């Protein structure tokens, strides 16, 4: 990508992917950062953009080295850094980059915990790796109960649910969810019945000496990518048929609708919703529904297959951070005849975790 000035010095042209795009004067005018138009402390505009002249034009433009100097027809003069303009354009066209992994993943994203890790360069590496893989494991954290809350709040803000700020994953006599039993849990995403669905789940292993109880993880985007290539008709159904997800307890009724594989406007993977214990397929034409059931069945089998799933046992002190919009998790069954299994979990949202990553990137990659 490059930026050039037209011969009359009244147009600014972007050359992008064999296309020539003229920058609209209003688009550039809104980004003027002169102190009379932009508050330095907050970075927010001091005016309403709707008050700008809709017939605004560029009176004169000049590029010298990395500096773009522009004079607008409303009398405003401003300097822009060419790299800043290019960076702003990239925000609109840049695709999210991530590593698709399978059951044969060779190097798992594992970090060793040190106090204040989230505030230094290793914290940046951890967060960038998390968004690349959809999960990370942090080893040798304190084995204290409720430590997960302070750790989670270092990444964002803990999001309370009807289960509380944190939940204890261990076998109980009276349960409202199969997670609180010793049964096996197939690959799934959490809370598809919420609005919005929690973006990140964090699990902290306190004890894990029981027989069984291995954790499992599957890259839902990797499975979706496989189906898109190998089973296009099934993929189309899984990205178009909306399912109702429901959670009901004595005091709670939660419902939400969504596709098994959700795509964004550019056709990129946005979210995976899979919770076969809690989903209710709508009434659609019989033949289409028959094909959808076949598609969903294949998707579930692939998510639980050796081809895509990894299996491991969390150690006491391990913290597992998972992208709940991408990574499916589960566990094998376990026995309480010998030993004990106790995990604590909580949720945070993506916005503040992404904010933390961008802040650290700005701090350490200037």
Secondary structure, 3 states (H helix, E strand, C coil): CEEEECCCCCCEEEEECCEEEECCHHHHHCCCCCCCCECCCCCCECCCHHHCCCCCCEEEEEEECCEEEEEECCCCEEEEEHHHHHHHHHHHHCCCCCCCCCCCCCCCCEEECCCCHHHCHHHHHHHHHHHHHCEEEEECCCCCCCHHHHHHHHHCCCCCECCECCEEECCCCCCCCHHHCCCCEEEECCCCCCCCCCCEEEEEEEEECCEECCEEEEEHHHHHHHHHHHCHHHHHHHCCCEEEEEEECCCCEEEEEEECEEECCCCCEEEECCCCCCEEECCCCHHHHHHHHHHHHHHHHHHCCCCCEEEECCCCCCEEEEECCCEEEEECCEECCCCCEEEEEEEECHHHHHHHHHHHHHHHCC
